[in-house]
Amino acid sequence: MKFRNVTLTAAVLAATLLPNLAQAGTSNILGGETKVALSSAFVSALGSLGVTPGAVGPATLIKGVAAFPITVGAADLTNTYVDIGHVGGLSLTAGSTKVTLINFQIEVLPGSAPYISGVVTVNGAIAGRLPLFDLIAIGSVYQPSKEWLAIQNVTVVLDPAAAGALNKVFAVTAFSGGFSIGTANTLALLETEYCR
């Protein structure tokens, strides 16, 4: 099965990502969680290739929803900058070949398209940190309270660099950039005055 390309509908989202939020300046991110509901097309395509997805702890993968604990980060809500680090990740296994994608980092920088990078290992050997997923649409960004930042309904697609790496590792040509991975929702705990 060939992974179908999709057109990127938002080359640069960062300029309007964090409008009119209450918090000003840079806040440390102390914790939280990002959940990704994997698309049925992605799960089906992996199955057709004989690739089984799994979770790398402490992340979980339950009924098609992957959850990744947030460990550290920073959010500058004035200048549109978000950097969110996670622990755990995903594994992709086919026969004796196992690829892990771990320690995801969400990067939102002014003037560039948001993306997620991660550390890639192949059969236990570290291949390096690579751009893995592109964020091409964001439903909403808001603060449900002063200490929480919510980034909701984010469309996650496979990055072309990650697609090429997966094709090489699994000796296939099925992976291509722009394929829908799923929808992400992040809830991050911000450091406030009383946390210091």
C-alpha positions in Angstrom: 0.0 0.0 0.0 1.3 3.4 -1.0 1.0 6.1 1.7 -0.9 8.9 -0.1 0.5 12.4 0.0 -1.6 15.3 1.3 -1.2 18.9 0.5 0.1 21.0 3.4 -2.6 23.6 4.1 -0.6 25.7 6.4 3.1 26.3 5.6 3.5 28.6 8.6 1.1 28.4 11.6 3.3 29.8 14.3 2.5 33.5 13.6 -1.1 33.0 14.7 -0.7 30.0 17.0 -1.0 31.8 20.4 -3.4 34.7 20.1 -4.8 36.7 23.0 -3.6 34.4 25.8 -3.6 35.7 29.4 -0.1 34.7 30.2 2.7 37.1 29.1 6.4 36.3 28.7 8.1 33.0 29.1 6.8 30.3 31.4 8.5 27.0 32.2 6.4 23.9 31.5 6.4 21.5 34.4 4.4 18.5 33.1 1.2 17.5 31.4 0.5 15.1 28.6 0.1 14.9 24.8 -2.4 12.4 23.4 -2.5 11.3 19.7 -5.4 9.5 18.3 -3.8 7.5 15.5 -5.7 7.6 12.2 -7.3 4.4 11.1 -5.6 4.9 7.7 -2.2 4.9 9.4 -2.9 1.9 11.5 -4.3 0.0 8.5 -1.4 0.9 6.3 1.1 -0.3 8.9 -0.8 -3.6 9.2 -0.7 -4.1 5.4 3.1 -3.8 5.6 3.4 -6.2 8.5 4.5 -3.4 10.8 3.1 -3.5 14.4 3.0 -0.3 16.4 3.6 -0.3 20.1 4.3 2.0 23.0 7.7 2.7 24.6 7.2 3.3 28.3 6.1 5.3 30.1 4.1 6.2 27.1 1.0 4.1 26.4 -0.9 3.0 23.4 -4.5 1.9 24.2 -7.2 1.5 21.6 -5.5 3.5 19.0 -4.7 6.5 21.3 -1.0 7.1 22.2 -0.3 9.2 25.4 3.1 10.8 26.0 4.0 12.4 29.4 5.4 15.9 29.2 8.6 16.3 31.2 9.9 19.8 30.5 9.5 22.8 28.2 8.9 26.5 27.8 6.2 28.7 26.4 6.6 32.3 25.4 3.0 33.3 24.7 4.0 36.8 23.7 6.4 35.9 20.9 4.8 32.7 19.8 7.4 30.2 21.0 6.6 26.7 22.4 9.1 23.9 23.1 7.6 20.8 24.8 9.6 17.7 25.7 8.1 14.3 26.2 9.3 10.9 27.6 8.5 7.5 26.1 7.5 7.0 22.5 6.4 4.6 19.8 7.9 1.4 18.4 7.4 0.0 14.9 8.2 -3.7 14.6 8.4 -5.9 11.5 10.0 -9.3 11.8 13.4 -8.9 13.4 13.5 -5.1 12.7 12.4 -2.8 15.5 12.4 1.0 15.2 11.7 3.2 18.2 10.7 6.9 18.0 11.2 8.4 21.5 11.6 11.6 23.5 9.3 13.7 21.2 9.9 17.4 21.1 7.2 19.8 19.9 8.7 22.9 18.3 6.8 26.0 17.5 9.0 28.9 16.4 8.0 32.3 14.9 8.3 32.2 11.1 8.6 28.5 10.6 6.2 25.6 10.4 5.6 23.7 13.6 7.0 20.1 13.8 7.8 17.2 16.2 11.3 15.7 16.4 12.3 12.5 18.1 15.2 10.2 18.8 15.2 7.3 16.4 16.8 3.9 17.3 17.0 0.9 14.9 17.4 -2.5 16.7 18.7 -0.7 19.7 21.3 1.5 17.9 20.7 5.3 18.0 20.3 6.8 14.6 19.9 10.4 15.9 17.3 13.0 16.4 15.2 13.5 13.3 12.1 15.6 12.3 9.3 13.0 12.5 6.0 14.7 12.1 4.7 18.0 10.7 1.8 19.9 12.3 -0.3 21.3 9.5 -3.5 22.5 11.3 -4.3 23.5 14.8 -7.9 23.7 16.0 -7.5 25.9 19.1 -5.0 27.2 21.6 -6.2 28.5 25.0 -5.7 28.5 28.7 -8.5 26.7 30.6 -6.9 28.3 33.7 -3.8 30.4 34.5 -1.6 27.4 35.0 -2.6 25.3 32.1 -2.0 25.6 28.3 -4.2 23.6 26.0 -3.3 23.0 22.3 -6.2 21.1 20.8 -7.1 19.2 17.6 -3.7 19.3 15.9 -3.4 17.5 12.6 -0.2 15.5 12.6 1.4 14.2 9.3 4.5 12.2 8.5 7.6 14.3 7.7 9.3 13.6 4.4 12.7 12.9 6.2 11.0 10.4 8.5 9.3 8.8 5.6 12.6 8.3 3.8 14.2 6.8 6.9 11.4 4.3 7.4 11.4 3.2 3.8 15.1 2.5 4.1 14.9 0.6 7.4 12.0 -1.6 6.4 13.1 -1.9 2.7 9.8 -0.6 1.4 8.6 2.4 -0.7 5.3 2.8 1.0 6.0 5.7 3.3 5.7 9.3 2.0 5.6 12.7 3.5 2.3 14.2 4.3 0.5 11.0 5.3 -2.0 11.6 8.1 -0.7 10.1 11.4 -3.6 11.3 13.6 -4.9 14.1 15.8 -3.0 15.4 18.8 -4.2 17.2 22.0 -1.7 18.7 24.4 -2.4 19.9 28.0 0.7 21.5 29.6 1.2 22.7 33.2 2.8 26.1 33.3 4.9 27.4 36.1 3.2 30.2 37.9 4.2 32.6 40.7 3.2 30.2 43.5 5.2 27.3 41.9 8.5 29.2 42.3 
